[in-house]
Amino acid sequence: MKRFWKLLLRNPGGLIGSIILLAAIAVALFGPIVFPNSPWRMVQRPFLPPFTISALPLGTDALGRDVFAGIIYGARVSLLVGLVSTLAALAVGIPVGALAGYFGGRIGDALMRFTEFFQTVPSFALAIVLVAIMQPSIVSIVLAIAIVSWPPVARLVRGEVLSLRTREYVQAAIVTGQSHRWIIWREILPNALSPVIVLASLMVATAILLESSLSFLGLGDPNLMSWGYMVGAGRTVIRQAWWITVFPGIAILVSVLALNLIGEGLNDALNPRLNKEGR
Amino acid sequence: MLAFIAQRIMKAIVVLLAIVVLNFFLIRLAPGDPAVVMAGEAGASDQLFVAQLREKFGLDQPLPVQLYRYVKGIATLDLGFSFRQQAPVSQLILERLPATLLLTGTAFAISLLSGVLFGILAARRAGTWADTAITILALIFYATPLFWVALMAILLFSVTMDWLPSFGYETVGANYTGFAHVLDVGAHLILPAMTIGLFFMATYTRMTRASMLEVKRLDFVKTARAKGLRDAVIQRRHVLRNALLPVVTLAGLQAGTLVGGAVLTETVFAWPGIGRLMYEALLQRDYNLLLGVFVVCSAMVLAFNLITDLIYRSVDPRIEFAA
């Protein structure tokens, strides 16, 4: 594990990404404590340009709400949704992929057809439909993102399990009469973990993009300030007040970029055979 | 080959059927009794009218019968009725479809062409400043939310520089005809197409670069070099052709993402396509229309996947079609 972090942090992209992500997590955890202004409260006149009042560095929006406070509180929603929906997608994708790969045959075929079906359906459109039907809330958003993002996990895990189950140590476990559950959980999955970790870090990035896109379309949780909502709300007044849309967008871009960099850094660290070329 | 095509079409039809069934249950999950909602949308809510509606739309029938009717309806392109817009859903979608096809088609062509070109450039100059610049830019565009790119494009090219129109399909009231009309639509098309294109360009650039570098190391490339082939020939005929395979696969898989991109971009640019229609249905909570658009989008993605499958064959004749 220690070596693993060392490898990630030696990769320049991985290092930059990790620093940005840690900063974002700190903002999400402690920002609202240090900065207790509610992002929904009117604090100044509407359309206050940025950098005019030091207490409101990023200005105010069309309702006189603090843009900076919105970005700080929005970090919570983005990171939380990104993380929880990815965990939920893993909770579906890993068992489906493991069962399909381990047992194969009819069960495996059926599970993979099911997976392919969800992979074919246009994911963002399905997420929109799901959230609209379940009514926008943080739970429905997490569920919708998980439902549209688990198939790649299942496919990846299936592939890994397929190749691992022919290994000698797994065959040995079968011969010694271990239960299927033990073999899958204790023998196979731990060895299939590294590509899943890489995929998961990229999935968090995609989930953040999805959440912000849903919120932008007005499908965000109405009780929580989010970056996508801010961009959506500022969209109609972009000609008068560019800062309302520009800053939250940068926040999304930077967080997603950080996670992608970490994903690539992890990929280089965990699959050292690849990516040697071109350096 | 014919058997293969037939098989693929059959498979696509099965998937489409599954999507239709999913859709049917999603409509049933939508909040509110459909008949009451319909009555409310039509502006009346007395019991008699609700009962009539229930009978007219077969909502008093058992679920399997309803499902059968729904599937049969879709097979004849009947996607239900939008009470908010007072028109059949299929008619609303057909009116908007050409604009979306124009937009996504243009965006797809731009992104694939430029993405592959930039990817080749980066791979051939691997390690130089050009490669670094392309790689970093692709990384950034890949992480940028589409709706925000759209807004920044408007801010830059419409508000600040006043070069291009920021919304719509054509200049309202200008009534251009012939070539002037084409130019007008083209000017309106540039920003939305570039918005979608940028994200996909980033994806294809990254994929092409990675794939070219990987293929370049393979033994058959060394063989080709040992045979004394010229570098240009090796790059074009051996490396590029093989490197493009994963790019084609990716392009096929991304049809769904393209649809999602169309929803966001058409919303921002008020482009009169089905993405915008989906947004309108969303605002009005018009579930019939929303799910109708969803079915059509899914069908488009399936068709697109089918086409990429066939293209794949022509790019890589080694592939066997056991399906």
Interface residues (C-beta under 8 A of the other chain):
Chain A: E116 F117 Q119 T120 V121 P122 S123 F124 A125 L126 I128 V129 L130 A132 I133 M134 Q135 A205 L209 S212 S213 F216 L217 G218 L219 G228 V231 G232 R235 I238 R239 W242 T245 V246 G249 I252 L253 V256 L257 N260 L261 L274 E277 G278 R279
Chain B: V15 A18 I19 L22 L26 L29 A30 P31 A123 A126 G127 D131 L139 I140 Y142 A143 T144 P145 L146 F147 W148 L151 M152 I154 L155 V159 L213 E214 K216 R217 L253 A255 G256 T257 V259 G260 G261 V263 L264 T267 V268 M278 Y279 L282 L283 R285 Y287 L290 L291 V293 F294 C297 S298 V301 L302 N305
